[in-house]
Structure formats: structure tokens, C-alpha cells
């Protein structure tokens, strides 16, 4: 068993905390992307691979904006303008 100083232990704890926060953030983004894709499918029919990739490549702010736009967009393309 390796001895860790208090400084090393705190650094390790901070690293774990940052990793957990990053994982939670990614999970939230993925959930938002899944919901948006479901909404697109319900409103416009089949979701193309191009749209799927675009949504998964979006960050949380873009996904939020697209989620707002789907409410009034008459076409799929207008969601992403």
C-alpha cells in the first residue's frame, strides 16, 4: 500500500470530484440530445443520420436552443439555423 501525503490525497479527491462533475455534465447533454431527437422524430418523422450526428455533436447550450426552436419550426432545417 502506497502512502499519500495530505496534499496528494486532496489533489486526488479534487480530480475525482472533477471527473464526477464532467460525467454528470455529459450525461445531462446526452439526455437532452436524446429528448431532442425524440421530439424531432415525433414532429417530422424519421430522423436522418446527419441530424442525429449534428445533435450529438452539439453542446448543452446548442441543444437547449434547438429544443426551443422545435416548438415553432415548420421544418427540421429551421431548428438548426
Buried (B, 14 or more C-beta within 10 A) or exposed (E): EEEEEEEEEEEEEEEEEEEEEEEEEEEEBEEBBEEBBEBBEEBBEEBEEEBBEBBBEBEEEBBEEBBEBBEEBEEBEEBBE
